[in-house]
Amino acid sequence: IMTILEAIEARHSVRAYKEQPLTEDVVRVLEEKIECFNQEGKLHIQLVINEPKAFKGTLAKYGKFKNVSNYLVIAGKKSDDLDERVGYYGEHLVLLAQMLGLNTCWVGLSYSKVPGTFVLANDEKIACYIALGYGETQGASHKVKTIEQVSNVSDITPSWFKRGVQAALYAPTAINQQKFYFEYVRVENNQHKVLAKKGFSLVGYTHMDLGIAKCHFEIGAGKENFVWV
């Protein structure tokens, strides 16, 4: 069984899938985790299976999607921090899917909202979709920035901080922009403090990207080693 750190390294965006339904066991594990994350993250994530219409339109063709019939609708109450929570908890589900033998792709625009496939309250909105299924390939890696470009890592920062940044560099971001920065701040009351910041981007999605990167950083660094500023 793949570990979550192995999943971080193995996961790449996949847009073409086999015509192979998800197994009952995989659906059950995903549903259980979705319920947990919806409560913990105050979100309304919904798993849609065996539904091909959302990725059949013009937008999906533009996004080069093929045979997507399973996906996550990532939604929640409108708020300033919704996108960051979406990134954080959505990526936990992406990594779980990878560990279950699935492939995934974050989708910001290239999908159609199919009536009857999801439920939204009046104060909720859809932030994005995540395509998932058994990929035709395992995807391909992309060029990433250096640790020094996205953090203040140095000879005096703890080793776990560097591991966290390394894990964050594997995080998927919109058009691979990696507009995030991790700063080791100080030790205060016997607690190491880390600041995560988003950069500016004309493309957008930087709040969501930051949530995804923070998910990876926590896994790489060990959540018990620090607190977020």
Backbone as numpy.savetxt, mean C-alpha at the origin, in Angstrom:
# Nx Ny Nz CAx CAy CAz Cx Cy Cz
6.34 -20.68 3.78 5.48 -19.49 3.78 6.37 -18.25 3.78
6.04 -17.31 2.93 6.79 -16.07 2.81 6.62 -15.20 4.05
7.71 -14.62 4.54 7.61 -13.67 5.65 7.23 -12.30 5.11
6.83 -11.39 6.00 6.42 -10.07 5.54 7.60 -9.28 4.98
8.81 -9.50 5.51 10.00 -8.84 4.94 10.31 -9.37 3.54
10.11 -10.66 3.35 10.28 -11.25 2.01 9.22 -10.69 1.05
8.01 -10.49 1.58 6.93 -9.94 0.76 7.25 -8.53 0.30
7.87 -7.73 1.18 8.26 -6.37 0.83 9.21 -6.38 -0.38
10.17 -7.31 -0.38 11.14 -7.38 -1.47 10.55 -8.02 -2.74
9.63 -8.95 -2.56 9.08 -9.69 -3.70 7.96 -8.93 -4.42
7.29 -8.04 -3.72 6.12 -7.37 -4.29 6.49 -6.35 -5.37
5.88 -6.49 -6.54 5.99 -5.50 -7.61 4.59 -5.32 -8.18
4.33 -4.17 -8.75 3.01 -3.92 -9.35 2.78 -4.84 -10.54
1.61 -5.47 -10.56 1.23 -6.39 -11.64 -0.12 -5.95 -12.19
-0.20 -5.82 -13.52 -1.42 -5.34 -14.16 -2.14 -6.40 -15.00
-1.46 -7.50 -15.28 -2.06 -8.58 -16.09 -2.18 -9.84 -15.24
-3.39 -10.42 -15.22 -3.68 -11.54 -14.33 -4.20 -12.76 -15.08
-4.00 -13.91 -14.46 -4.55 -15.16 -14.99 -6.05 -15.21 -14.69
-6.78 -15.94 -15.53 -8.22 -16.14 -15.28 -8.37 -17.26 -14.26
-8.00 -16.96 -13.04 -7.97 -17.95 -11.96 -8.64 -17.34 -10.73
-9.75 -17.92 -10.27 -10.45 -17.34 -9.12 -9.65 -17.48 -7.82
-9.90 -16.60 -6.90 -9.27 -16.69 -5.58 -9.83 -17.89 -4.85
-8.99 -18.57 -4.09 -9.47 -19.72 -3.31 -10.30 -19.24 -2.12
-11.13 -20.10 -1.61 -11.97 -19.76 -0.45 -11.12 -19.38 0.75
-10.02 -20.10 0.96 -9.14 -19.81 2.10 -8.54 -18.41 1.98
-8.09 -18.05 0.79 -7.50 -16.73 0.57 -8.53 -15.64 0.82
-9.74 -15.82 0.31 -10.82 -14.84 0.52 -11.12 -14.69 2.01
-11.17 -15.80 2.72 -11.48 -15.75 4.15 -10.41 -14.97 4.92
-9.13 -15.25 4.64 -8.04 -14.56 5.33 -8.09 -13.06 5.03
-8.30 -12.71 3.76 -8.39 -11.29 3.39 -9.56 -10.60 4.08
-10.72 -11.25 4.08 -11.91 -10.66 4.69 -11.71 -10.42 6.19
-11.07 -11.37 6.85 -10.82 -11.23 8.29 -9.91 -10.04 8.57
-8.87 -9.89 7.75 -7.92 -8.80 7.95 -8.56 -7.46 7.60
-9.39 -7.45 6.56 -10.09 -6.23 6.17 -10.98 -5.74 7.30
-11.70 -6.66 7.92 -12.57 -6.29 9.05 -11.75 -5.67 10.18
-10.60 -6.28 10.46 -9.71 -5.79 11.51 -9.19 -4.38 11.18
-8.70 -4.20 9.95 -8.14 -2.90 9.55 -9.20 -1.82 9.44
-10.42 -2.20 9.04 -11.50 -1.21 8.98 -11.79 -0.62 10.35
-11.74 -1.49 11.35 -11.98 -1.01 12.72 -10.79 -0.19 13.22
-9.59 -0.73 13.03 -8.39 -0.08 13.54 -8.10 1.24 12.82
-8.31 1.26 11.51 -7.97 2.44 10.72 -9.15 3.34 10.41
-10.33 3.00 10.95 -11.55 3.78 10.70 -11.77 3.96 9.19
-11.73 2.83 8.49 -11.88 2.81 7.04 -13.08 1.96 6.63
-13.37 1.94 5.33 -14.45 1.10 4.81 -13.93 0.39 3.55
-12.94 -0.49 3.76 -12.35 -1.27 2.68 -13.29 -2.44 2.36
-13.50 -2.69 1.06 -14.39 -3.78 0.64 -13.72 -4.62 -0.44
-13.80 -5.93 -0.28 -13.24 -6.86 -1.25 -14.32 -7.25 -2.26
-14.01 -7.08 -3.54 -14.93 -7.46 -4.61 -14.27 -8.59 -5.40
-14.98 -9.70 -5.56 -14.41 -10.85 -6.28 -15.29 -11.22 -7.48
-14.64 -11.78 -8.48 -15.33 -12.26 -9.70 -16.17 -11.17 -10.36
-15.59 -9.97 -10.48 -16.32 -8.84 -11.08 -15.37 -8.17 -12.08
-15.56 -8.40 -13.39 -14.59 -7.92 -14.38 -14.85 -6.53 -14.95
-16.00 -5.92 -14.64 -16.37 -4.67 -15.33 -15.54 -3.46 -14.92
-15.10 -3.41 -13.67 -14.40 -2.23 -13.17 -13.12 -1.95 -13.95
-12.52 -3.00 -14.50 -11.26 -2.85 -15.23 -11.41 -3.23 -16.70
-12.58 -2.93 -17.27 -12.82 -3.25 -18.68 -12.95 -1.99 -19.55
-13.05 -0.83 -18.93 -13.30 0.39 -19.69 -12.06 0.99 -20.33
-12.26 2.19 -20.91 -11.18 2.90 -21.59 -10.04 3.22 -20.64
-10.38 3.65 -19.42 -9.34 3.99 -18.45 -8.46 2.78 -18.13
-9.09 1.62 -17.99 -8.34 0.41 -17.68 -7.40 0.02 -18.82
-7.87 0.22 -20.07 -7.02 -0.07 -21.23 -5.82 0.87 -21.23
-6.07 2.13 -20.89 -4.99 3.11 -20.80 -3.97 2.68 -19.73
-4.47 2.10 -18.63 -3.61 1.62 -17.55 -3.01 0.26 -17.82
-3.33 -0.33 -19.00 -2.78 -1.62 -19.43 -3.14 -2.76 -18.48
-4.39 -2.74 -17.97 -4.85 -3.82 -17.10 -5.48 -4.93 -17.92
-5.29 -6.16 -17.46 -5.81 -7.33 -18.17 -6.32 -8.37 -17.17
-7.54 -8.84 -17.41 -8.14 -9.92 -16.60 -8.24 -9.58 -15.11
-8.50 -8.32 -14.77 -8.71 -7.98 -13.36 -10.17 -8.23 -13.01
-10.42 -9.20 -12.15 -11.80 -9.46 -11.73 -11.92 -9.51 -10.19
-10.81 -9.21 -9.51 -10.81 -9.14 -8.04 -10.09 -7.85 -7.64
-10.68 -7.12 -6.72 -10.06 -5.86 -6.31 -10.58 -5.40 -4.96
-9.82 -4.51 -4.36 -10.22 -3.88 -3.11 -10.69 -2.47 -3.40
-11.85 -2.12 -2.89 -12.33 -0.74 -2.94 -11.91 -0.10 -1.62
-11.04 0.89 -1.70 -10.49 1.50 -0.48 -11.20 2.81 -0.23
-12.03 2.84 0.80 -12.86 4.01 1.07 -12.86 4.34 2.57
-13.35 5.51 2.87 -13.45 5.92 4.27 -14.12 7.28 4.38
-14.35 7.72 5.60 -14.95 9.04 5.82 -13.99 10.13 5.36
-14.55 11.15 4.73 -13.73 12.26 4.25 -13.05 12.95 5.43
-11.72 13.05 5.36 -10.96 13.73 6.41 -9.57 14.06 5.88
-8.86 14.94 6.59 -7.54 15.37 6.14 -6.52 14.24 6.13
-6.69 13.26 7.01 -5.70 12.18 7.09 -6.17 10.88 6.43
-7.28 10.93 5.68 -7.82 9.71 5.06 -6.80 9.05 4.14
-6.17 9.83 3.27 -5.25 9.24 2.29 -4.06 8.55 2.95
-3.55 9.13 4.04 -2.42 8.50 4.71 -2.83 7.17 5.35
-4.01 7.15 5.96 -4.50 5.89 6.54 -4.78 4.86 5.46
-5.31 5.31 4.34 -5.55 4.43 3.19 -4.25 3.77 2.74
-3.18 4.58 2.62 -1.89 4.04 2.21 -1.34 3.04 3.21
-1.42 3.39 4.48 -0.84 2.56 5.55 -1.54 1.19 5.62
-2.86 1.21 5.73 -3.59 -0.05 5.91 -3.75 -0.80 4.58
-3.88 -0.05 3.49 -3.96 -0.70 2.18 -2.70 -1.48 1.87
-1.53 -0.90 2.22 -0.28 -1.59 1.95 -0.12 -2.83 2.83
-0.63 -2.78 4.06 -0.62 -3.99 4.89 -1.39 -5.11 4.20
-2.50 -4.76 3.54 -3.28 -5.77 2.81 -2.54 -6.24 1.56
-1.84 -5.33 0.89 -1.03 -5.68 -0.28 0.04 -6.70 0.10
0.70 -6.46 1.22 1.75 -7.38 1.66 1.17 -8.72 2.11
0.00 -8.69 2.74 -0.68 -9.93 3.10 -1.02 -10.72 1.83
-1.53 -10.03 0.82 -1.87 -10.69 -0.44 -0.64 -11.35 -1.06
0.49 -10.65 -1.00 1.75 -11.21 -1.53 2.12 -12.48 -0.78
1.96 -12.46 0.54 2.27 -13.63 1.35 1.33 -14.80 1.07
0.13 -14.47 0.57 -0.86 -15.51 0.23 -0.70 -16.01 -1.19
0.35 -15.52 -1.89 0.61 -15.98 -3.25 -0.07 -15.17 -4.33
-0.60 -14.00 -3.98 -1.28 -13.14 -4.95 -0.35 -12.02 -5.41
-0.77 -11.34 -6.45 -0.10 -10.13 -6.92 -1.09 -8.97 -6.86
-0.58 -7.76 -6.87 -1.43 -6.59 -6.65 -0.95 -5.39 -7.45
-1.81 -4.38 -7.50 -1.42 -3.09 -8.07 -2.32 -1.99 -7.50
-1.69 -0.96 -6.92 -2.44 0.22 -6.49 -2.96 0.94 -7.73
-4.22 1.38 -7.69 -4.82 2.02 -8.86 -5.50 3.33 -8.44
-4.95 4.45 -8.93 -5.51 5.75 -8.57 -6.65 6.20 -9.45
-6.56 5.92 -10.75 -7.56 6.45 -11.69 -8.11 5.44 -12.69
-7.34 4.43 -13.05 -7.68 3.56 -14.18 -8.71 2.49 -13.84
-9.84 2.90 -13.30 -10.91 1.94 -12.98 -12.26 2.63 -13.13
-13.31 1.82 -13.23 -14.68 2.34 -13.26 -15.40 1.88 -12.00
-16.21 2.77 -11.44 -17.00 2.41 -10.26 -18.27 1.71 -10.74
-18.37 0.43 -10.46 -19.50 -0.37 -10.91 -20.60 -0.36 -9.85
-21.79 0.15 -10.18 -22.88 0.20 -9.20 -23.20 -1.19 -8.65
-23.42 -1.24 -7.34 -23.79 -2.50 -6.69 -22.62 -3.31 -6.18
-21.39 -2.86 -6.49 -20.22 -3.63 -6.04 -19.66 -3.14 -4.72
-20.11 -1.98 -4.26 -19.64 -1.43 -2.99 -20.75 -0.61 -2.34
-20.57 -0.35 -1.07 -21.53 0.46 -0.31 -20.78 1.63 0.31
-21.34 2.83 0.20 -20.73 4.01 0.80 -21.76 4.78 1.61
-21.35 5.27 2.77 -22.19 6.19 3.52 -22.07 7.58 2.90
-22.99 8.49 3.26 -23.00 9.83 2.67 -21.71 10.61 2.92
-21.06 10.33 4.06 -19.84 11.08 4.39 -18.57 10.33 4.01
-18.71 9.26 3.19 -17.55 8.48 2.77 -17.21 8.72 1.30
-15.95 8.44 0.96 -15.53 8.54 -0.43 -14.55 7.43 -0.75
-14.43 7.10 -2.03 -13.45 6.12 -2.49 -12.13 6.85 -2.74
-11.06 6.34 -2.15 -9.74 6.95 -2.32 -9.00 6.32 -3.50
-9.15 5.00 -3.66 -8.46 4.29 -4.74 -8.96 2.86 -4.78
-8.49 2.09 -5.73 -8.72 0.65 -5.81 -7.36 -0.04 -5.71
-7.37 -1.30 -5.34 -6.19 -2.15 -5.42 -6.59 -3.41 -6.18
-6.00 -3.60 -7.37 -6.24 -4.82 -8.13 -5.49 -5.98 -7.49
-6.10 -7.17 -7.50 -5.38 -8.32 -6.97 -5.82 -9.61 -7.64
-4.91 -10.57 -7.61 -5.18 -11.86 -8.23 -3.87 -12.59 -8.48
-3.94 -13.61 -9.31 -2.74 -14.39 -9.64 -2.14 -13.81 -10.92
-1.00 -13.17 -10.79 -0.40 -12.46 -11.91 0.15 -13.37 -12.99
0.12 -12.86 -14.23 0.78 -13.57 -15.33 2.29 -13.60 -15.12
2.80 -12.54 -14.46 4.21 -12.48 -14.06 4.27 -11.99 -12.62
5.46 -11.90 -12.08 5.63 -11.37 -10.73 5.97 -9.87 -10.75
5.88 -9.25 -11.93 6.18 -7.83 -12.03 7.68 -7.59 -12.12
8.03 -6.32 -12.20 9.46 -5.96 -12.36 9.83 -4.87 -11.38
11.08 -4.87 -10.94 11.55 -3.85 -10.01 11.85 -2.55 -10.76
11.84 -1.44 -10.03 12.13 -0.13 -10.61 13.34 0.48 -9.92
13.94 1.43 -10.58 15.05 2.16 -9.97 14.55 2.89 -8.74
15.33 2.84 -7.66 14.93 3.52 -6.42 15.99 4.53 -6.01
15.58 5.47 -5.18 16.52 6.47 -4.67 17.48 5.81 -3.67
18.49 6.54 -3.27 19.42 6.04 -2.26 18.86 6.32 -0.87
19.36 5.61 0.12 18.96 5.84 1.51 19.23 7.29 1.91
20.34 7.84 1.46 20.72 9.21 1.81 19.77 10.24 1.21
19.16 9.92 0.08 18.23 10.86 -0.56 16.90 10.97 0.17
16.55 9.94 0.93 15.22 9.94 1.57 15.28 9.91 3.10
16.49 10.14 3.67 16.59 10.12 5.14 17.86 10.84 5.59
17.94 11.06 6.90 19.17 11.64 7.48 20.03 10.55 8.13
20.01 9.36 7.53 20.81 8.25 8.05 22.28 8.66 8.13
22.95 8.24 9.19 24.37 8.59 9.38 25.03 7.53 10.27
26.28 7.76 10.59 27.02 6.82 11.45 26.44 6.76 12.86
25.69 7.78 13.26 25.19 7.81 14.64 23.70 7.46 14.75
23.04 7.20 13.62 21.64 6.76 13.71 21.61 5.25 13.97
20.61 4.76 14.70 20.55 3.32 15.03 20.44 2.45 13.78
20.92 1.22 13.88 20.88 0.31 12.74 19.45 0.02 12.30
18.51 -0.03 13.27 17.12 -0.30 12.89 16.55 0.84 12.04
17.04 2.07 12.22 16.57 3.20 11.41 16.93 2.98 9.94
18.14 2.53 9.70 18.58 2.26 8.33 17.75 1.13 7.72
17.47 0.09 8.51 16.65 -1.02 8.01 15.24 -0.53 7.64
14.72 0.39 8.45 13.41 0.95 8.17 13.39 1.73 6.86
14.41 2.53 6.65 14.50 3.32 5.41 14.66 2.40 4.20
15.49 1.36 4.36 15.66 0.40 3.25 14.33 -0.24 2.88
13.54 -0.61 3.88 12.23 -1.20 3.61 11.31 -0.19 2.93
11.39 1.08 3.36 10.55 2.13 2.77 10.87 2.35 1.29
12.12 2.13 0.91 12.51 2.31 -0.49 11.86 1.27 -1.41
11.37 0.17 -0.84 10.63 -0.83 -1.62 9.15 -0.46 -1.76
8.70 0.57 -1.07 7.29 0.93 -1.06 6.83 1.43 -2.42
5.67 0.96 -2.91 5.15 1.50 -4.17 4.68 2.94 -3.98
5.00 3.79 -4.94 4.53 5.18 -4.92 4.05 5.55 -6.31
3.21 6.57 -6.40 2.67 7.01 -7.69 3.82 7.34 -8.64
3.77 6.78 -9.83 4.81 6.87 -10.87 6.23 6.78 -10.28
6.34 5.96 -9.25 7.65 5.71 -8.62 8.34 7.00 -8.15
7.53 7.95 -7.64 8.10 9.27 -7.32 8.88 9.32 -5.99
8.54 8.44 -5.04 9.29 8.35 -3.77 9.48 9.73 -3.10
8.39 10.49 -3.01 8.44 11.83 -2.40 8.19 11.73 -0.90
9.09 11.05 -0.20 8.98 10.95 1.26 10.36 11.12 1.88
10.36 11.42 3.18 11.64 11.63 3.87 11.50 11.21 5.33
12.47 10.42 5.81 12.47 9.97 7.21 13.61 10.63 7.96
13.27 11.21 9.08 14.27 11.92 9.88 14.36 11.32 11.27
15.55 10.82 11.61 15.78 10.39 12.99 15.95 11.66 13.82
15.09 11.85 14.81 15.04 13.13 15.52 15.91 13.12 16.78
15.56 12.27 17.74 16.29 12.30 19.02 15.77 11.17 19.91
16.41 11.04 21.07 15.89 10.17 22.12 15.31 11.06 23.20
14.09 10.76 23.61 13.43 11.56 24.64 12.62 10.62 25.53
12.85 10.69 26.83 12.18 9.78 27.77 12.39 8.31 27.37
13.64 8.00 27.01 14.03 6.65 26.59 13.30 6.15 25.35
12.76 7.08 24.55 12.09 6.70 23.31 12.78 7.36 22.12
13.08 6.55 21.11 13.64 7.09 19.87 12.49 7.69 19.06
12.71 8.89 18.52 11.65 9.56 17.78 12.03 9.72 16.31
11.05 9.42 15.45 11.26 9.50 14.00 10.16 10.36 13.39
10.57 11.23 12.47 9.63 12.09 11.76 9.54 11.63 10.31
8.32 11.46 9.82 8.10 11.11 8.41 7.44 12.29 7.71
8.02 12.71 6.60 7.48 13.88 5.89 7.20 13.52 4.43
6.16 14.14 3.87 5.89 13.97 2.45 6.51 15.13 1.69
6.89 14.88 0.46 7.42 15.93 -0.39 6.33 16.51 -1.28
6.69 17.45 -2.13 5.73 18.05 -3.06 5.75 17.30 -4.39
4.58 17.14 -4.99 4.50 16.49 -6.29 3.31 17.02 -7.07
3.52 17.33 -8.34 2.42 17.74 -9.22 1.49 16.57 -9.51
2.01 15.37 -9.38 1.22 14.15 -9.64 0.18 13.94 -8.53
0.51 14.37 -7.31 -0.37 14.13 -6.17 -0.07 12.80 -5.50
-1.01 12.31 -4.72 -0.92 11.03 -4.01 0.19 10.98 -2.97
0.76 12.12 -2.59 1.89 12.09 -1.66 1.46 11.68 -0.25
0.24 12.01 0.16 -0.24 11.57 1.48 -0.39 10.05 1.50
-0.96 9.51 0.42 -1.13 8.06 0.33 0.23 7.36 0.27
1.12 7.91 -0.55 2.48 7.35 -0.65 3.19 7.34 0.70
2.98 8.42 1.48 3.62 8.50 2.80 3.09 7.40 3.72
1.79 7.16 3.68 1.21 6.08 4.48 1.78 4.72 4.11
1.96 4.48 2.81 2.55 3.23 2.34 3.99 3.10 2.82
4.75 4.20 2.69 6.16 4.18 3.11 6.29 3.98 4.61
5.40 4.59 5.39 5.43 4.43 6.85 5.13 2.98 7.25
4.24 2.34 6.52 3.95 0.92 6.74 5.22 0.10 6.57
5.94 0.33 5.47 7.18 -0.39 5.20 8.24 -0.07 6.25
8.37 1.21 6.61 9.39 1.62 7.58 9.17 0.90 8.91
7.94 0.87 9.38 7.63 0.20 10.66 8.03 -1.27 10.63
7.75 -1.93 9.50 8.07 -3.35 9.40 9.58 -3.56 9.39
10.30 -2.73 8.64 11.75 -2.86 8.55 12.47 -2.48 9.83
11.99 -1.42 10.48 12.66 -0.90 11.67 12.27 -1.65 12.93
11.07 -2.20 12.93 10.53 -2.79 14.16 9.75 -1.73 14.91
8.44 -1.90 14.95 7.55 -0.89 15.53 7.88 -0.58 16.99
8.50 -1.56 17.66 8.78 -1.43 19.09 10.00 -0.54 19.34
10.76 -0.20 18.31 12.00 0.53 18.50 11.87 2.05 18.54
10.70 2.58 18.15 10.59 4.03 18.03 9.14 4.48 18.13
8.96 5.80 18.21 7.61 6.39 18.12 7.65 7.46 17.02
6.54 7.65 16.34 6.45 8.72 15.35 6.30 10.07 16.05
6.97 11.08 15.53 6.79 12.45 16.04 5.48 12.96 15.46
